[in-house]
Amino acid sequence: MLAPDDLLALDLTGVEGAPARIHSAEVVHPDKGRPYCRVTGQIASAVRFEVRLPTEGWTQRFLMLGCGGYCGFINADFSAK
């Protein structure tokens, strides 16, 4: 697992067909639930993304949300209640 500073240092601008930039990477400690690393960035010139990576205990499961840009904003607050 990469530390947030190591994620920020990745140069993904040379990815053919989908050059990307990472804008931020920070560990978040929610009031409830496990900490995670929130990574934001942009692919090509118009696709923005946010990825929440576990800092420990990843169960090999994956959840993806999106709607092809028609939603505008997705509230992805999955804090344990």
C-alpha positions as CSV (number, residue, x, y, z in Angstrom):
1,M,0.0,0.0,0.0
2,L,1.3,3.4,-0.9
3,A,1.3,6.3,1.5
4,P,-0.7,9.4,0.5
5,D,2.5,11.3,-0.4
6,D,3.6,8.4,-2.6
7,L,0.3,8.5,-4.4
8,L,0.7,12.2,-5.0
9,A,4.1,11.6,-6.5
10,L,2.8,9.1,-9.1
11,D,3.1,10.4,-12.7
12,L,0.1,9.1,-14.6
13,T,0.2,11.7,-17.3
14,G,1.8,9.2,-19.8
15,V,-1.0,6.6,-19.6
16,E,-2.0,6.2,-23.2
17,G,-5.6,7.1,-24.0
18,A,-6.3,8.2,-20.4
19,P,-3.7,10.5,-19.0
20,A,-4.5,11.2,-15.3
21,R,-3.4,13.5,-12.5
22,I,-3.9,13.0,-8.8
23,H,-4.9,16.2,-7.1
24,S,-5.1,15.1,-3.5
25,A,-4.5,12.1,-1.2
26,E,-5.3,12.2,2.5
27,V,-6.1,9.8,5.2
28,V,-9.6,10.4,6.7
29,H,-10.5,9.3,10.2
30,P,-14.3,9.2,10.3
31,D,-16.2,9.4,13.6
32,K,-17.5,5.9,12.9
33,G,-16.0,3.2,10.8
34,R,-12.4,2.6,9.6
35,P,-9.9,5.1,8.3
36,Y,-9.4,5.4,4.6
37,C,-7.3,7.3,2.1
38,R,-9.4,9.6,-0.1
39,V,-7.8,10.2,-3.5
40,T,-9.1,12.8,-6.0
41,G,-8.0,13.4,-9.5
42,Q,-8.8,13.9,-13.1
43,I,-8.6,11.7,-16.1
44,A,-7.9,13.3,-19.5
45,S,-9.4,16.8,-19.5
46,A,-12.9,16.3,-18.1
47,V,-13.4,13.2,-16.0
48,R,-13.0,13.9,-12.3
49,F,-12.8,11.0,-9.8
50,E,-12.7,10.2,-6.1
51,V,-11.4,6.9,-4.8
52,R,-11.5,5.8,-1.2
53,L,-8.8,3.2,-0.4
54,P,-8.7,1.2,2.8
55,T,-5.7,1.8,5.0
56,E,-5.9,-1.6,6.6
57,G,-8.0,-4.8,6.5
58,W,-9.1,-4.7,2.8
59,T,-11.6,-7.5,2.2
60,Q,-10.9,-7.7,-1.5
61,R,-14.4,-6.2,-2.2
62,F,-15.0,-3.3,-4.6
63,L,-17.9,-0.9,-4.9
64,M,-18.2,1.5,-7.9
65,L,-20.7,4.3,-8.3
66,G,-21.3,6.5,-11.3
67,C,-23.7,7.3,-14.0
68,G,-21.7,8.5,-17.0
69,G,-21.6,12.1,-15.8
70,Y,-25.4,12.7,-15.8
71,C,-25.8,12.7,-12.0
72,G,-23.5,15.7,-11.3
73,F,-22.8,14.6,-7.7
74,I,-23.0,11.3,-5.8
75,N,-23.2,11.4,-2.0
76,A,-20.9,8.6,-1.1
77,D,-20.9,8.9,2.7
78,F,-20.9,5.3,3.8
79,S,-19.8,5.9,7.3
80,A,-20.8,3.0,9.7
81,K,-23.8,3.9,11.7
